[in-house]
Amino acid sequence: MKNIAIIAALAALAIAGCGNKGEGAANTETPATTTPVAMSYDQGGKKVGDKGVCAVCMIKDGKTPAEEEVKAVLDYGGKTYVFCNDAEKAEFISDPKKYVGK
């Protein structure tokens, strides 16, 4: 019976993980912990002027805000993070683990 539950859980995860994760796609995977993690994009997948979700605003608001025009970008840890202004980018740089997890 335990094996059936494990197989069902793995199948649900596989189905939930399906989707287009092409170049520039957002990384929306949730870590195993309850610590919120900022949305990231494939490295180089976003640039100033594109639409995206500000990494700092996402953590401050505790939810995924609507996409807006990207005003600043930063490549960190093999991912690209986008920001709605330079002040938010500076805040991210001051303590990146607060936004990307431990």
Buried (B, 14 or more C-beta within 10 A) or exposed (E): EEEEEEEEEEEEEEEEEEEEEEEBEBBEEEEEEEEBBBBBBBEEBBEEEBEBBBBBBBBBEEEBBEBEEBBBBBBBEEBBBBBBEEEBBEBBEEEBEBBBEE
